[in-house]
Amino acid sequence: MAAITLNLSTVKPLGDRVFLKVSASEEKTLGGILLPDTAKEKPQIGDIVAIGPGKRNDDGSRQAIDIAVGDRVLYSKYAGTEIKLGSEEYVLLSEKDILAIVS
């Protein structure tokens, strides 16, 4: 099987899928205590880098996605598939797993 090299420009989500860059998790607590990697919580905020064309309806038309590239969103903690491209972490998930747009 031939190996392929993935980069940000080669990933195009299908259907109602969304590809987002995961924001860095907090390095220390509000009190100033540095957190080791094992104690850090999984981040739930990310920036949309690519979106699919939308979910296909029963009549064949596409349902538009409510978010756009560049939006910062809050998503479900254990949703999607984690992908690492270089040193950056990304998540590929369904639109239904996005909870809110964060400003």
NORNORJO-V176607 format. One record per residue. N is the residue number from 0. SS is DSSP state (A for helix, B for strand, O for the rest). OMEGA is omega in degrees with one decimal (NA if undefined). Layout:
N SS OMEGA
N SS OMEGA
This chain:
0 O -178.6
1 O 178.5
2 O 176.6
3 O 177.8
4 O 179.0
5 O 167.8
6 O -173.1
7 A -177.3
8 A -179.2
9 A -178.9
10 O 177.9
11 O -179.5
12 O 178.3
13 O 175.7
14 O -178.8
15 O -179.7
16 B -179.2
17 B 178.8
18 B -177.6
19 B 177.7
20 B -177.7
21 B 175.5
22 O -179.9
23 O 178.1
24 O -177.9
25 O 179.8
26 O 179.1
27 B -178.2
28 O 177.2
29 O 178.2
30 O 177.0
31 O 179.9
32 O 177.9
33 B -178.3
34 O 172.4
35 O -178.1
36 A -177.4
37 A -177.8
38 A -178.4
39 O 176.4
40 O 177.8
41 O -178.6
42 O 179.0
43 O -179.5
44 B 178.9
45 B 179.5
46 B -179.8
47 B 177.8
48 B 177.7
49 B 176.7
50 B 177.7
51 O -178.1
52 O -179.8
53 O -179.4
54 B 178.7
55 B 178.7
56 O 180.0
57 O -179.4
58 O 176.9
59 O 179.2
60 O -179.9
61 B 174.9
62 B -176.4
63 O 177.8
64 O -173.7
65 O -179.2
66 O -178.3
67 O 176.7
68 O -179.2
69 O 178.1
70 O 174.3
71 B -172.4
72 B 172.6
73 B -177.4
74 B -179.3
75 O -172.0
76 O -175.6
77 O -178.1
78 O 170.6
79 O 179.9
80 B -179.6
81 B -179.6
82 B 178.1
83 B 177.1
84 B -174.3
85 O 178.7
86 O -177.6
87 B 177.7
88 B 179.9
89 B 176.0
90 B 174.1
91 B -176.1
92 B 179.5
93 B 179.7
94 A -178.1
95 A 179.4
96 A 177.2
97 B -175.1
98 B -176.2
99 B 170.3
100 B -177.9
101 B 179.3
102 O NA
